[in-house]
Amino acid sequence: MNEKQARIELRVTQSEKKKIAKLAESCSLSQSEYVRQRALGYVPRTMLPDVFFDFNQTLCRLCDEVADKVTPETERKLLEVTDEIQQQLLLPEKSSTAQIRKEMMTWQPQASGQSKGG
């Protein structure tokens, strides 16, 4: 069952919509998922080429093959490198509270010609 039952509607300009669509596509996400991740403080990663996944898979196989042929320290370093590669290039990054605060403080709404309350 889909737990996503609440809906938020968002109005943007045509150029903003095109930019959101392009950014979402570069991350292989739907526009909704891209906006959801950004709103929750995540920085979605752009989709990497297949050659990266082939490289990563080869590196993981190498780690498995040398596991009993290297020192525990070398094995630990290999595993750390593969984990770091995956973290830096595959997993979505979450903005820090300071980054979110800075974005909010420097954000300036576009002039729409309408004023609230007046």
N, C-alpha and C positions, 0 to 999 in steps of 0.2 A: 504494500500500500504506500502511495506517495504521501509523505508527511507534509509536503509543501502545500498548504491550503490558503495561506494569507497572500494577498496580492498588493503590490505597490505599483502605482502608475507613475510614469515619469515623462515629462515633456522636454524635448530637446530641439535644437535647430536642425535643419537638414544636414549642415556641415558637421555638427556634433554627432548626429546619427551615423553618418558615413565614417567618421573617425572611430566611433565605438565599434561599428561593424568590422572595420579593418583590423583594429586591435584584437577583437574577439577571435577573428579568423586566424590571426597570426599565432594565437594561443590554442587553436583548435577547440574553442569553447563557443557555446551559444552566446548571443548578446546578453541574455538574462543571466547566465552563469558568470560571464565576465563582469557585469555590473554588480552582481551579488558579491563576488569575491573582492572587488575593489571597495565596495561599501563596508565590508567586514574587515577591511584593513589588510587584505592579502594583495600581493603583487604577482599576478599570474605570469608564468614563464611563457616565452614564445616557444612554439613547437620546434624542436630540433630536427635536423635532417636524419633520415634513416641511418646514414653512415655513423652517426654518433651512437645510436642504439647498438649497431653491430660492434663498434669499438668497445662499448661498455660491456656487452655480453662476452666478448673475447677477453677482456680484462678480468671479468669474474671467473671465467673458465681457467685462466692462467693462475689466479689465486687458488682455485681448487686443486689444480695440478701440482703446484709447488708446495702445498700445505705441509706435506710430510718431508720435504726436501730442504727446507730453510729453517732458520732459527725461529723460535717463537716471537722474538722481537721483530724480525723481518716480516713474518706473517702478519703481525699486528699492524705494522706500518702499511703493508699492502692493503689490508682491510680498511684502515683509516683513509687511505687515498681513494679507494673506491667509494666509501661512504661520503667523503667530501665532494667527490665529483657528482654523485647522485643528489646530494643536498644542494649544491650550488647550481646545478643545471636542470634538475628535474622537479624538485619539490617546490611548491609555491612558497614565496617568502612573505612573512607577515611584517607589516610596518610596525615600528616601535611606537609607543605612546607619544614620544617626543616628535617623531616624524608626522604622525597624524595631527598633533597639536600645531606644528609648524604649517602644515597644509591648510588647516582650518584658519589660522591667523593670517595667512597670506592670500587666501582665496578672496577674490573680488567678484561679486555677481555682475553679470552683464546688465547694462542699462536696458530696461524693457519699455521705458516710456510710461510705466504705470507706477504709481506710488501707493503703498498700503496705508490704509487708514485716512486717506485724504482725498 
